[in-house]
Amino acid sequence: MVSKISASEVEHVANLARLNLTDESKKVITEQLNTILEYAAKLDELDTDDVDPTFYVLPAGNVLREDVSEKSMDREEVLSNAPEKEDGAFKVPKVF
Amino acid sequence: MEIYELTVEEIRERIISRDVSCQEVVTEIFKRIKSVEDRVNAYITLTEDRAIKRAQEIDKKLSCNEKVGSMAGVPVAIKDNMCINGIPNTCGSKHLENFIPPYDATVIEKLYDADAIILGKTNMDEFAMGSSTEYSSFGVTKNPWDLERVPGGSSGGSAAAVAAGQATCAIGSDTGGSIRQPASFCGVVGMKPTYGYVSRYGVVPFSSSLDQVGSLTKNVRDCALLLNVISGKDPRDSTSADIEYPDLLKSLNGSIQGLKIGVAKEYFDVGLASEVKDMVQSGIKVLEECGAEILEVSLPHSEYALPVYYLLAPSEASSNMARYDGVQYGHRAGDSSDLYSLYKDARTKGFGPEVQRRIMLGTYALSAGYYDAYYLKAQKVRTLIRRDFDRAFEKCDCIVSPTSPSTAFKIGAKTDDLIGMYKSDICTVPVNIAGLPGISIPCGIAGGLPVGLQMIGKHFDESTILNMAYAFEQNYDGQEIKGELEVLS
């Protein structure tokens, strides 16, 4: 397990996470993440080569239902929390 | 006794016998809320008009001799991460401070069906990420036992509301201890049932394989009653368990003769405050005097539970938090020049430091090149932790431990000590990792503050730990944990 995150990695991760970090907060967060990662590196003490991961504690597999169309929400309800809307759609800055 | 001091069962009885009306109950509770709320800050949103209207509707049903639900007229507070149609659902975050859900969570529908009366939405750590309610964007909730101390978190508002008589009972959510630890800090009963027992439809997700909804109540019978109401298979939650749901009240006979109780030594090696250790050990003696057999078990991977949690939970959170992009709902910071800026501004300005930290950690742990070393590794160790419990449960029926290594800490004491803050969940986190049911009950007072005893059960064996907790409650002969809190008089 790698236990130190670098400043450029923090930059990259912030971009992936769509967060704007100032230089000051980048420094602080790098330190904090390294504290946590150091603590998490404890897991390296364990040999888990022959261990299956547990993604869910219940034995359920894919839970499916019949492909039947059901009532959804009214457009008005769906748009009720929109920060900006126009012509029955959510409005965002230009993509292209 | 004041109405705000009564239990769920006591209130319902008086309502059914027409001793008191729903409207009177609601009025009294709101009087109580208003008299202490400026000091406790348990609530983010109060829904008094709705509550009175609902109370009048139920009073009308009663006067027409119509059948009413198992929680008729009972006031309940809801943690602010569970959607109620038409009421703000903030998750303790600036990002959602104006978000009004257009639908009800399954838990809410069930409470309506039971004729419970919702009082409002309680304060919480932002998006349920925290152990003290200090990370709320709406100010910290104060512990009713000592207003300079935290109520615990993230369901701090719900726990404090019940402790202060501002709600007869409350609903919370628990991902790593967020019901049990505040219950322990505030001297109330808090239960997280088995993963899948209560539907998470309409509950804002933090870490989807760990989150579970549960109850905060004044006693164990109320806990069983509330869980009966909110549990059940729900086709709208694909992780909802497809089992026979027993009547949990029926299992409370108080007899635990011959029950085997495992004490895991690892939970006593976690730097427990001495007064907590003493109280919990006295509590175990009470259980022994009730006829239970106490035996030592070992959960050898316990020390790895917290690192596992602090890789899994942020990873799953980073994925769940991706929906908050400011497009369909949530905070928009103003003039963003392009789409990426819109996303970044909405998220950076809307999320507090702990949420940003966990999103960063989770994104990193899941990113290409690191997934195997972090997330996958943690899920493998999760299997080892689960196996520890399976093995222990071959020898015993349930496991007891302290709920938290200390009593409530002072506000501000741990905000600069990340790992220290995380360590207050050291006894509760393994239970979520293994998906087991866990309950915290008050087992005494130390230094004027409540101490919690945790009981962990086998999957879907809520009945055993509830009955154990009930037996303890009936036979506990120690200091008074209930009653009017001096600090709020």
Interface residues (C-beta under 8 A of the other chain):
Chain A: M1 V2 I5 E9 V10 H12 V13 A14 L16 A17 R18 L19 N20 L21 I29 Q32 L33 T35 I36 L37 Y39 A40 A41 K42 L43 E45 L46 T48 V51 D52 P53 T54 F55 Y56 V57 L58 A60 V63 R65 M73 E77 V78 S80 N81 A82 P83 E84 F90 V92 P93 K94 V95
Chain B: N98 F99 I100 P102 Y103 Y195 G196 S209 P235 S238 T239 A241 D242 H301 E303 Y304 L306 P307 V308 Y310 L311 S318 D325 G326 V327 Q328 Y329 G330 H331 R332 S336 S337 D338 L339 Y340 S341 L342 Y343 K344 D345 R347 T348 F351 Q356 R357 I359 M360 L361 T363 Y364 S367 Y370 A373 Y374 L376 K377 A378 Q379 K380 V381 R382 T383 L384 R386 L418 I419 A434 G435 H459
